[in-house]
Each structure stands twice: as C-alpha cells, then as structure tokens.
Amino acid sequence: MTDVQGSHFPARHWHALKDGRIQCDVCPRYCKLNDGQRGLCFVRARMGQTMVLTTYGRSSGFCVDPIEKKPLNHFLPGSGILSFGTAGCNLTCKFCQNWDISKAREIDRLNQLVGPEDIARAALQTGSRAVAFTYNDPVIFLEYAIDTAKACRAAGIKNVAVSAGYIAPDARAEFYAHMDAANIDLKAFTEEFYHTLCGGHLDAVLETLKYLKHETDVWFEITTLLIPGQNDGDDELAALAAWVATELGPDVPLHFSAFHPDYKMTDLPDTPLSTLARAREIARRAGLHYVYTGNVHDEAGGSTYCPGCGTKLIGRDWYQITRWHLRPDGTCPDCGTAIAGHFEASPGTWGRKRVPVRFGSG
C-alpha cells in the first residue's frame, strides 16, 4: 500500500541551486524557491532542504464519465472512465473552464483523502475501463498520478492523462511511461496567445506533442478551445492543422471545442457552431482524417467517418454512441481502411451519464 502522506509527500524532479534556492524541474516554469515558498502551481512547495507535493492523496472529487467527455473518440469508445483531479495548475489561463478547481488555494477544497490502490479498486467496482487524471492538470500532481497509474495497471485498468502538455523533458518521460492515452489541450497556435492569456509558451506544448507521437506508444488526441476573436482566425487554424498534419500525421484526432464565458473572460460571447464547423472544414482540407466539434450539439461534427470512403462508422449524439459500423479488427466494412485508435469488437454501453463516486470523508 502507498502511504498517503498528504502535504508532506516527497516530490521528484528538483535540484538545489548554488544560491541556496531549490528549483522545481517538473514544468518549464522552473520555479526557484526559498524555504516555505510554493511554486506558481501552489501545490509543489519547498520544505526545508527538499520539495514536497502538498496534494498527494487529496482529490477535489471523483466521477465516472463517458470517455468521449475527455474527449477521446478513438480510445475504447462508449466506455466509462473514473475521473478525478486535485487542485492548482501550472498555467494561468484567463478563460479557464475549471477555474474553481485549478485555481483553488484552500486545502478544504480537497475533500477526499484517497490512496492509489483505493482508486484502482473503485475503477473495478464501477466497471470503468480506465482512470482519467483530469479536471486540473496532472503534471503538477505527478507523483500521485504515477503511483495511481501503477496501481491501475496492476489491476488491468488503463490510464488517461488530460493535460495542457506543459511539462519539462525529464518529468515528461517519467509521466507518460505510465499513461496509455492522453488528450492534450493545444490552446492556440501563437506565442502571443500563450504568453498573454495563459502565462506560458507554445513551444513547450508542441514538444510534448512531438514526443508523444515519435517517442511513445501513448494514444493521444488534441483539443483546441476556440475563443471568439482570440484564436479562431482562418490563418491560425490553417497553420495549426498544417502543423498537426506535418509533424504528427493525419491520423491524430483534433477536437475543436466551444468556449463559454468564464473566470476572467466573461465579456466574450459563446463560440457559435458556425465557427466550429469552419474550423473543422479547414482542418479537413489540411488533410486531417478525424476532426471533431465539441461542447455543442452537432452529431455530424461528433461522428467518425472513414477517411477512405467517407462512410459514417461511429455516430455520436453528445456522448451517446448512436451508430457502430466498425469491423471487430477496427477497419471499415465498406472499403477495408484501418481506423486509427484503440477499438474493441463492440462499443461500451456507458452512455452519456455521469456518476459521482464517494470514498467517505477525507
């Protein structure tokens, strides 16, 4: 059993500096801390001459979701996935859709004390095929995520990271060695957007995407939240899609998701469906085989089509599978084209429901 040590769990990926400070090496911020200070993420802290993770074993809540909600459309479609997060974040996105979790500072926001083996057992008991590290970015609770991933793999459960991909090289290699799938949030395709609205840098995220494609077997999909007037221009969308096609290949699924006003960007309108449809068409013209719309009711944009003959292979209405037209080997029955992803002979039957999971008081 892993000892759940809460705010005193030893952290990895740091080193001492000559000036007496300690540098955190988990993400490209490389926060340099004096004793008692916390990194920007707020959950990685210096305690004496070492680093600790203050949220190990502490969750902001558990829920079994449709795997399509992560979103993952090509990894065990139709299955349920036990999802959880902690608190804090290593980016400062002004449009954060989960800001009440990612920007949380009080420990009482983390209301469940749950160890890795407990999570693996809960996944089995709920019939979940996988566990998702989500709601806030698992990069900042790396030690807790990795220990949980190990327990899940031992129990035959898959591991999914939902992340912005803002992680340093050594930590990235360790983290993704324990993941089976990921959804990476590519927030925009300009350095100005990342610097101004997220407090980060685009290149670090692109490096994570290239690493996943060329140096791992992790199945991954990409999500871009389209914000009116900020990252939804034709030129930027064409450049983003061309980069994915060239650097990652045409079979990496790309999701364009609708923004709604939240956190520090409440003065902008919701993303119209027409913008998502336009982005989808631009990406398809760039040669991407699987492009989706999200956070809107759009069955056409949520369904999977054969890149060989155009047949609708998987129909989706929100997170509900409405059509399954794949062979058991994951190929199109009409033309034989292999569909990229991890499929089984038949889809899961979880549907669109969300089921909270309680472990008792923390």
C-alpha positions, 0 to 999 in steps of 0.5 A: 500500500502507498502511504498517503502522506498528504502535504508532506509527500516527497516530490521528484524532479528538483535540484538545489541551486548554488544560491541556496534556492531549490528549483522545481524541474517538473514544468518549464516554469522552473520555479526557484524557491526559498524555504516555505515558498510554493511554486506558481502551481501552489501545490509543489512547495519547498520544505526545508532542504527538499520539495514536497507535493502538498496534494498527494492523496487529496482529490477535489472529487471523483466521477465516472464519465463517458470517455468521449467527455475527455474527449477521446473518440478513438480510445475504447469508445462508449466506455466509462472512465473514473475521473478525478483531479486535485487542485492548482495548475501550472498555467494561468489561463484567463478563460479557464473552464475549471477555474474553481478547481485549478485555481483553488488555494484552500486545502478544504477544497480537497475533500477526499483523502484517497490512496492509489490502490483505493482508486484502482479498486473503485475503477473495478467496482464501477466497471470503468475501463480506465482512470482519467487524471483530469479536471486540473492538470496532472503534471503538477500532481505527478507523483500521485498520478504515477503511483495511481497509474501503477496501481491501475495497471496492476489491476488491468485498468488503463490510464488517461492523462488530460493535460495542457502538455506543459511539462519539462523533458525529464518529468515528461518521460517519467509521466507518460511511461505510465499513461496509455492515452492522453488528450492534450489541450493545444490552446492556440497556435501563437506565442502571443496567445500563450504568453498573454492569456495563459502565462506560458509558451507554445513551444513547450506544448508542441514538444510534448506533442512531438514526443508523444507521437515519435517517442511513445506508444501513448494514444493521444488526441488534441483539443483546441478551445476556440475563443471568439476573436482570440484564436479562431482566425482562418490563418491560425487554424490553417497553420495549426492543422498544417502543423498537426498534419506535418509533424504528427500525421493525419491520423491524430484526432483534433477536437475543436471545442466551444468556449463559454464565458468564464473566470476572467473572460466573461465579456466574450460571447459563446463560440457559435457552431458556425465557427466550429464547423469552419474550423473543422472544414479547414482542418479537413482540407489540411488533410486531417482524417478525424476532426471533431466539434465539441461542447455543442450539439452537432452529431455530424461534427461528433461522428467518425467517418472513414477517411477512405470512403467517407462512410459514417462508422461511429455516430455520436449524439453528445456522448451517446454512441448512436451508430457502430459500423466498425469491423471487430479488427477496427477497419471499415466494412465498406472499403477495408481502411484501418481506423486509427485508435484503440477499438474493441469488437463492440462499443461500451454501453456507458452512455452519456451519464455521469456518476459521482463516486464517494470514498467517505470523508477525507 
